[in-house]
Amino acid sequence: MTTSSKCLLGSTIALSALLAGACSSSSTTSSDTSGTGGSSATTTTTGAGGTSGVGGTGDPGLLVGSFVVRAKPPIPGMGGPDTPGSTAVLGKVYDGPNPAAIIWVKGTKDGDCQILTPKVPFCNTPCGGSAVCVADDVCEPYPTAHSAGTVTLSGLKTEAGVVDIVMDPLANNYQPPASVKLAYPAFGEGDTIRFSASGDYFAPFTVEAKGVSPLELPNTTIKLDGAQPLKLAWTAPSKPELSVIRIKLDISHHGGTKGMIECDSADDGSLEISAALVQELLDLGVAGYPSIIVTRKSSGSATIKEGRVDAVISSEIERIVDVPGVVSCIADTDCPDPQTCQSDLTCK
């Protein structure tokens, strides 16, 4: 298996998962879901990555929808074919915030980074397929996605040039039509990328955010050693005020996540995760194909009656992490004799 294939295997964020996560909320209450009739939304763009909704009649603290544009830089083949750069778009709007099945408990914080450990609530009475257990013996129903009418996406480059892309809802999901081939890169730093919804179940709204420069991460090998801090470096953008850096270091997801490190940092070209924080994460456990995901992003928001809708523009790189003593595998042939490949994708 090539290195790039292993990176794909190690990935924990598909675009749909990113979208679902963006629509999550810790809130256990839902806004009014009676349908259209709310006022048009007011758009707020925030280059530093945070979002704040203003205008409309809804609660900007309730995230009910997202339109995500994610660019993935090319991946060198390392002995196999290169994986070309790509751009993907996905949008969805719900009639309420999406409840989270896992509660991430905040732990040790050091600088811009923090340990998070998962807590899964338990409900004696199963919640069924239409709800999720959000606290012990507390079920919360999932919201329902609805149409926002035709959504016109402007500001992205296609292989045919810069054109407005008209997206109709397909099972209430928004993606460019199959006939539209997005370029890579599909946007430049500072470009305005706008989503304008004509309205249907939801009132019309417009949400926009700024394009970010392609992320470049020189760290080809990332080694975790609890005795040393993890030093990351990337090429700083020409307009660092437009974006922030989000880092997710997850070394146990294939064995059932024991914890992770998340960092939110200024886009200034470097970040150091302390040795103490690295060691605390290692002590929680390691599974096969541990990975780190570094994302440069900008965002903007608009408020509708049901809550807040975000636009997120990002450039993302994933790297496999080298943990001394851990050999990753997908089959016994990947392991040195007499070890075999375990369910957590490690050789033992």
C-alpha positions as CSV (number, residue, x, y, z in Angstrom):
1,M,0.0,0.0,0.0
2,T,1.4,3.4,-0.9
3,T,1.9,6.2,1.7
4,S,-0.9,8.3,0.1
5,S,-3.3,5.3,0.4
6,K,-2.5,4.9,4.0
7,C,-3.1,8.6,4.5
8,L,-6.6,8.2,3.0
9,L,-7.1,5.2,5.3
10,G,-6.1,7.3,8.3
11,S,-8.4,10.1,7.5
12,T,-11.0,10.9,10.1
13,I,-12.7,13.8,8.4
14,A,-14.7,13.2,5.2
15,L,-16.4,16.4,3.9
16,S,-19.8,15.1,5.1
17,A,-18.4,14.5,8.5
18,L,-17.0,18.0,8.6
19,L,-20.4,19.3,7.6
20,A,-22.2,17.2,10.3
21,G,-19.7,18.4,12.9
22,A,-20.2,22.0,11.9
23,C,-23.9,21.6,12.5
24,S,-23.5,20.2,16.0
25,S,-24.4,22.0,19.1
26,S,-24.1,21.3,22.8
27,S,-27.5,22.9,23.2
28,T,-30.4,20.7,24.2
29,T,-33.1,23.1,23.0
30,S,-34.3,23.7,19.5
31,S,-35.5,26.9,17.9
32,D,-38.9,27.4,16.3
33,T,-39.1,25.1,13.3
34,S,-42.4,26.2,11.8
35,G,-40.8,26.8,8.4
36,T,-40.5,29.8,6.1
37,G,-41.7,33.3,6.9
38,G,-38.6,34.6,8.7
39,S,-36.9,37.7,7.6
40,S,-33.9,37.7,5.2
41,A,-30.6,37.1,6.9
42,T,-27.8,39.5,7.5
43,T,-24.3,38.3,6.7
44,T,-21.3,38.6,8.9
45,T,-17.8,37.5,7.7
46,T,-14.9,37.0,10.0
47,G,-11.5,36.3,8.5
48,A,-10.0,35.1,11.7
49,G,-12.2,32.0,11.6
50,G,-14.7,32.7,14.3
51,T,-18.3,33.4,13.4
52,S,-21.0,35.7,14.8
53,G,-24.5,36.1,13.4
54,V,-26.4,39.3,13.4
55,G,-29.8,40.3,12.1
56,G,-32.6,38.0,11.2
57,T,-34.9,36.8,14.0
58,G,-33.1,33.6,15.1
59,D,-30.5,32.8,17.7
60,P,-27.0,33.2,16.3
61,G,-25.8,30.8,19.0
62,L,-27.7,27.9,17.4
63,L,-25.7,26.5,14.4
64,V,-28.3,25.0,12.0
65,G,-26.5,24.8,8.7
66,S,-23.1,25.0,6.9
67,F,-21.8,25.5,3.4
68,V,-18.3,24.1,3.3
69,V,-15.7,24.6,0.6
70,R,-12.6,22.4,1.3
71,A,-9.4,22.3,-0.8
72,K,-7.0,19.4,-0.4
73,P,-3.5,20.1,-1.7
74,P,-1.8,17.5,-3.8
75,I,-0.2,14.5,-2.0
76,P,3.1,13.2,-3.2
77,G,3.0,9.6,-4.2
78,M,6.1,8.5,-2.3
79,G,6.8,5.7,-4.7
80,G,3.4,5.6,-6.2
81,P,1.3,8.0,-8.3
82,D,0.7,11.5,-6.9
83,T,-2.8,12.4,-5.6
84,P,-3.8,15.6,-7.4
85,G,-5.2,18.6,-5.5
86,S,-9.0,18.8,-5.3
87,T,-11.8,21.1,-4.2
88,A,-15.1,19.9,-2.8
89,V,-18.4,21.7,-1.8
90,L,-21.2,20.6,0.4
91,G,-24.1,22.4,2.1
92,K,-27.0,21.5,4.3
93,V,-29.5,23.4,6.5
94,Y,-31.5,21.9,9.3
95,D,-34.5,23.1,11.2
96,G,-32.6,23.0,14.5
97,P,-29.1,22.3,15.9
98,N,-27.7,18.8,15.5
99,P,-27.2,17.1,18.8
100,A,-23.8,15.5,19.5
101,A,-23.5,11.8,20.5
102,I,-20.1,12.3,22.0
103,I,-19.3,14.9,24.6
104,W,-15.7,16.1,24.3
105,V,-14.4,16.9,27.8
106,K,-11.8,19.7,28.0
107,G,-8.6,18.7,29.8
108,T,-5.1,20.1,30.1
109,K,-4.6,23.3,28.2
110,D,-1.2,24.5,27.2
111,G,-0.9,27.6,25.0
112,D,-3.1,27.3,21.9
113,C,-3.6,23.5,22.4
114,Q,-5.8,21.4,24.7
115,I,-6.4,17.7,25.4
116,L,-10.0,16.5,24.8
117,T,-11.3,13.2,26.0
118,P,-14.6,11.6,24.8
119,K,-17.6,10.9,27.1
120,V,-20.5,8.9,25.7
121,P,-23.7,9.4,27.6
122,F,-25.8,6.3,28.5
123,C,-29.6,6.1,28.1
124,N,-31.3,3.1,29.8
125,T,-34.1,3.4,27.3
126,P,-32.6,3.4,23.8
127,C,-33.2,6.6,21.8
128,G,-34.0,4.8,18.6
129,G,-32.9,5.9,15.1
130,S,-34.6,9.4,15.3
131,A,-32.9,10.7,18.4
132,V,-29.5,10.5,20.2
133,C,-28.5,10.1,23.8
134,V,-27.0,13.6,24.7
135,A,-26.8,13.1,28.5
136,D,-27.5,10.2,30.8
137,D,-31.1,9.1,30.2
138,V,-31.7,12.2,28.0
139,C,-32.6,11.7,24.4
140,E,-32.7,14.5,21.9
141,P,-34.3,14.2,18.5
142,Y,-32.3,14.8,15.4
143,P,-33.3,17.9,13.4
144,T,-34.6,17.6,9.8
145,A,-32.8,19.0,6.7
146,H,-35.0,21.1,4.4
147,S,-34.7,23.0,1.2
148,A,-33.4,26.5,1.1
149,G,-34.4,26.8,-2.6
150,T,-31.8,27.2,-5.3
151,V,-28.4,28.2,-3.9
152,T,-26.1,30.2,-6.2
153,L,-22.4,29.8,-5.5
154,S,-20.1,32.5,-6.8
155,G,-16.4,33.1,-6.5
156,L,-15.0,29.7,-7.3
157,K,-13.0,28.8,-10.4
158,T,-14.1,25.9,-12.5
159,E,-12.2,24.2,-15.3
160,A,-14.2,26.3,-17.7
161,G,-13.4,29.6,-15.8
162,V,-15.1,31.7,-13.1
163,V,-18.9,31.2,-13.4
164,D,-21.8,31.2,-11.0
165,I,-22.7,27.7,-10.0
166,V,-26.4,27.0,-9.4
167,M,-27.1,24.2,-6.9
168,D,-30.5,22.6,-6.5
169,P,-31.2,20.5,-3.4
170,L,-30.8,16.8,-3.8
171,A,-32.2,15.1,-0.8
172,N,-31.8,18.5,0.8
173,N,-28.0,18.4,0.2
174,Y,-26.3,21.1,-1.9
175,Q,-23.4,20.2,-4.2
176,P,-22.3,21.4,-7.6
177,P,-23.9,19.5,-10.5
178,A,-21.9,16.6,-11.8
179,S,-21.2,18.6,-15.0
180,V,-19.3,21.2,-13.1
181,K,-15.6,20.5,-12.6
182,L,-14.0,22.6,-10.0
183,A,-10.4,23.7,-10.5
184,Y,-7.6,23.4,-8.0
185,P,-7.0,25.8,-6.5
186,A,-10.6,27.0,-7.0
187,F,-10.1,30.3,-5.2
188,G,-7.4,32.8,-4.3
189,E,-6.5,34.3,-1.0
190,G,-9.0,37.1,-0.2
191,D,-11.5,36.1,-2.9
192,T,-15.1,36.5,-1.8
193,I,-17.0,33.2,-2.0
194,R,-20.7,33.7,-1.6
195,F,-23.7,31.4,-1.2
196,S,-27.1,33.0,-2.0
197,A,-30.2,30.9,-1.2
198,S,-33.5,31.8,-3.0
199,G,-35.6,30.5,-0.1
200,D,-38.1,27.7,0.3
201,Y,-38.7,26.0,3.7
202,F,-36.1,28.5,5.0
203,A,-36.2,32.2,4.3
204,P,-33.8,33.6,1.6
205,F,-30.3,34.2,2.9
206,T,-26.8,35.1,1.7
207,V,-23.6,33.9,3.5
208,E,-20.0,34.5,2.4
209,A,-16.4,34.1,3.5
210,K,-13.0,34.8,2.1
211,G,-10.7,32.5,0.2
212,V,-7.5,31.3,1.9
213,S,-4.2,30.5,0.3
214,P,-3.3,26.8,-0.2
215,L,-1.8,25.3,2.9
216,E,1.8,24.1,2.6
217,L,3.2,21.9,5.4
218,P,6.9,21.2,5.0
219,N,6.8,18.5,7.8
220,T,7.0,15.3,5.8
221,T,7.7,13.2,8.8
222,I,5.9,14.0,12.1
223,K,7.3,12.0,15.0
224,L,5.7,12.0,18.5
225,D,8.0,11.7,21.4
226,G,6.8,12.7,24.9
227,A,10.3,13.9,25.7
228,Q,10.2,16.5,23.0
229,P,7.7,19.2,21.9
230,L,6.0,18.7,18.5
231,K,7.1,21.6,16.3
232,L,4.9,22.3,13.3
233,A,5.7,24.8,10.5
234,W,3.8,25.9,7.5
235,T,4.1,28.7,4.9
236,A,2.5,31.8,6.4
237,P,-0.1,33.5,4.1
238,S,0.4,37.0,2.8
239,K,-2.8,38.0,4.5
240,P,-2.7,36.2,7.9
241,E,-5.7,38.2,9.2
242,L,-8.0,36.3,6.9
243,S,-7.5,32.9,8.4
244,V,-6.8,30.8,11.4
245,I,-5.1,27.4,11.8
246,R,-7.0,24.4,13.4
247,I,-5.0,21.3,14.3
248,K,-6.4,18.0,15.3
249,L,-3.9,15.3,16.5
250,D,-5.7,12.0,16.9
251,I,-3.6,8.9,17.5
252,S,-6.2,6.4,18.6
253,H,-9.2,6.8,16.3
254,H,-8.9,3.3,14.7
255,G,-9.1,1.7,18.1
256,G,-11.9,3.8,19.5
257,T,-10.8,7.3,20.2
258,K,-9.3,7.7,23.7
259,G,-8.6,11.4,23.2
260,M,-7.1,14.0,21.0
261,I,-5.3,17.3,21.0
262,E,-6.9,20.3,19.3
263,C,-5.2,23.6,18.7
264,D,-6.6,26.9,17.4
265,S,-3.8,29.2,16.5
266,A,-3.0,32.4,14.6
267,D,-1.9,31.7,11.0
268,D,1.6,33.0,11.6
269,G,3.6,30.0,10.2
270,S,4.5,27.9,13.3
271,L,3.1,26.2,16.4
272,E,4.6,24.2,19.1
273,I,2.7,21.5,21.1
274,S,4.4,21.0,24.4
275,A,6.1,17.7,25.3
276,A,3.9,17.4,28.4
277,L,0.7,17.6,26.3
278,V,2.2,15.1,23.8
279,Q,3.0,12.6,26.6
280,E,-0.5,13.0,28.1
281,L,-2.0,12.1,24.7
282,L,0.4,9.1,24.3
283,D,-0.6,7.8,27.7
284,L,-4.2,7.7,26.7
285,G,-3.4,5.1,24.0
286,V,-2.3,4.7,20.4
287,A,-3.9,2.8,17.5
288,G,-2.9,2.2,13.9
289,Y,-2.3,5.0,11.4
290,P,-2.3,7.9,13.9
291,S,-2.8,11.2,12.1
292,I,-2.6,14.9,12.4
293,I,-4.9,17.2,10.4
294,V,-3.9,20.8,9.8
295,T,-6.5,23.1,8.4
296,R,-6.3,26.8,7.4
297,K,-9.8,28.3,7.3
298,S,-11.9,31.4,7.2
299,S,-15.6,31.6,7.9
300,G,-18.6,33.8,7.8
301,S,-22.2,33.5,9.0
302,A,-25.8,34.6,8.4
303,T,-28.8,34.4,10.8
304,I,-32.2,33.0,9.7
305,K,-35.2,32.4,11.9
306,E,-34.0,28.9,12.8
307,G,-30.5,29.9,13.8
308,R,-27.1,30.5,12.2
309,V,-25.8,29.3,8.9
310,D,-22.0,29.3,8.3
311,A,-19.8,29.4,5.3
312,V,-16.4,27.7,5.9
313,I,-13.6,28.0,3.4
314,S,-10.6,25.8,4.1
315,S,-7.4,24.2,2.9
316,E,-6.5,21.0,4.7
317,I,-3.5,18.6,4.9
318,E,-3.4,15.3,6.7
319,R,-0.2,13.5,7.7
320,I,0.4,10.1,9.2
321,V,2.2,10.4,12.6
322,D,5.2,8.3,13.5
323,V,4.9,6.9,17.1
324,P,7.9,4.9,18.1
325,G,7.1,1.2,18.7
326,V,3.8,1.4,16.8
327,V,3.6,-0.5,13.4
328,S,0.4,0.2,11.5
329,C,-1.2,-2.4,9.3
330,I,-4.3,-3.5,7.4
331,A,-3.3,-7.1,6.9
332,D,-0.9,-9.6,8.5
333,T,1.5,-9.2,5.6
334,D,2.2,-5.7,6.8
335,C,3.6,-7.0,10.1
336,P,7.0,-8.5,10.9
337,D,6.9,-12.2,11.9
338,P,5.5,-13.5,14.1
339,Q,3.2,-10.5,14.7
340,T,-0.3,-10.2,13.3
341,C,-2.6,-7.3,12.4
342,Q,-5.0,-6.5,15.2
343,S,-8.5,-4.9,15.1
344,D,-7.0,-1.5,16.0
345,L,-4.7,-1.7,12.9
346,T,-1.5,-2.3,14.8
347,C,1.0,-5.2,14.6
348,K,1.3,-7.2,17.8
